[in-house]
């Protein structure tokens, strides 16, 4: 036989017979599982273009995104056979290929895992390459990022790129090494590249093309020396020999010698010193206390700055250099270093409050790094600061922020506030305190006691100025137990209520068999959840208090999934899907759900020689059977009752007519179609009691079959069959000719789609900050994954939760939740939030009457422009003494008008409590910019 030429060749040049797709899938899955079980530093992973990899996934019948490094495997069967992909093609993710191999091939800098590329272990790459050839191969090492609190493995997709400048001819060469590589390895690479001996070479940290420190041969890593992506290093070559650049300590370990050139540093100490025109002290010292493990070292010498301001120049106007996608860090830092209480604190002597023993802290190093950076920014005039040392500390203590990917400024802010608190915690040994329930005590007493317990374990400047207190109320839906607790908070994360609406059509089926199925069209928030859809349907169909709606997606005549999670995003429901709302009594403990799936026997025709085969049709019916065990005869009666509205004898009594409701044609009886009470109330029932009893008592002419969850096997239901409590009973009902004569099945066919016409281009309307706060404080049920253990029921319950603001801090940080992540969707909301700049009055939202002012003024904003996975962060900050706003865009700093700071990019809002009487203009709403 002839083997078709697929273009894949073996090493010896012969054609490679491809494996069956199922076999490829099995082999790759096995290798992935083995790799995940044997993670260790130095393992190789390979970068593969997601464009090619998804075509391979379709070929083997797998869901896309399955093999990204942070995904979980899912078993998604093939829908139809896809073509075998061609050779591996990574051309869309690489920048250069000329004379480059492996680590030296440069990738596009803005790639996202799972979107542009996937990572596969070396064994998987070798198999794929054996089957498909192609390339280029893009190997990357697995490195271990060790933080203080945890460690994690990361694949170093982007190795450190250093621009090597040869001082002899100013020639520039790019050197790529892992950030975990040592200075020794850097010397070996450079000397091999230049063809010189190590004894003649000297390398310098040449950041921003200024000599900072000699890179002396040692086992220190490039990361530890804060070398940054794309920065310069300088090579000097001497005809003779340089002096040795390493030595041994008493234990035999190599130590880098003191840098040969040190920038001049101020001898001023942390206390005392000159005062700036705005009242802040500019003096500080690095050696806060002798003998401490956190004494500042020469690692910060790269961040040069002038300690003395020029005459008439103000502090606080220095920009931060972008070190490679660090705008998120720069934005959060500028907001923090312009927080007046923190400026005052870190410009004074805080050495006595450094906590080096706190196991939850960073041994004081994070506080020192932040304090030193703040001092530089307030004493350098308009000189741009490169926060290399701070970024190095951040990467060490929080590996999730290492590397050069974009991150979330709110996540960084949360880490910084928590880390600064632990580093400055005045409590050296935290006492154990058992939390207690309120047990009917007055709220004031419980709140004071909780705050006292909190302060016994947490006492720092961050707690003093940045922490408030929530009141959290949980109510058990079964026994009514009320639990009240008071918890501290550092910031408010507020949802953004959506004003963009979506029209959805849902077919309602009555679980008591009283009314014909009918479609309802409702309008819901586009970014809402299933709870919003249920509420809108409930209002339109006049749902009673003792009833509930069970939402389900019907696909190929079966229940594909139940939408039983109230907070499930509506984005998970596509416009071309078919959604059914089953109107049922509120479920009690032990009730049995009955799912009725309809089947019909195909007839033998010239075009269909497979007569006799049963196939599914119509829409499943769902109801509850009650708590008592039922036998086969009882189930048969229930099924008969569910079908009763479809009886042709019933339909002929009230002749159906065609009506067009909200753009959809449906059949309806001559009764109000939107009132359950009108249809089922006394004297106006769809069928009178005698007819209903007669119908319910009639036996079905067809046999019912009990089937399993996958509907692949079934058996007849015998009369003595008994149901079990909490059981889901699925049955097949075979629709015979007799059923066709008795019942009109057209009502269960051709369900309307969720949305049949294109959506109008609706722009999100502006919303107020107060509407965001009210949405945050609205009572809502806990999610199924966040159940509350009821001490009275002794079981986990899906309780309702209500948050209230009890006390507010002096510095109030408001996080506008613009980013949403779910199983089905990642989204950013560009909604304009109208927030007060001055006199934000929160008095009516604060439950505690502690006599403090609840009025706030805005002093900083962290902005995010663009979409997910990228975009750009900036900050607006106000110099309080100047009463003037500035735009901090990395290294660029420029004045900005107060009327221009309110934009749809606002992400984090920083407010300070107004002491005394609020100024005029409370609750003002100035002209705003929607861009």
Helices and strands as residue ranges (DSSP letters): H 21-36, E 44-49, H 50-60, E 88-89, G 102-104, E 117-121, H 122-132, E 134-135, E 139-146, E 151-155, E 160-166, E 171-177, H 183-194, G 198-200, E 201-205, G 207-209, E 213-215, E 232-237, E 246-248, E 254-256, G 298-300, H 327-337, H 340-346, G 351-353, H 365-377, H 388-397, G 399-401, H 409-423, H 443-457, H 461-466, E 468-475, E 482-489, E 492-494, E 501-510, E 518-525, H 530-540, E 547-555, E 558-562, G 570-572, E 578-585, E 593-601, E 614-616, E 621-624, H 632-643, G 644-646, H 648-653, E 657-661, E 664-668, H 676-680, H 689-697, E 704-707, E 714-716, E 728-735, H 737-742, G 745-748, E 767-768, H 769-776, E 780-781, G 784-786, E 788-790, E 795-797, E 800-807, E 811-816, E 819-821, E 826-828, E 833-834, E 840-841, G 843-845, E 855-865, E 872-879, E 884-889, E 892-896, G 898-900, E 906-913
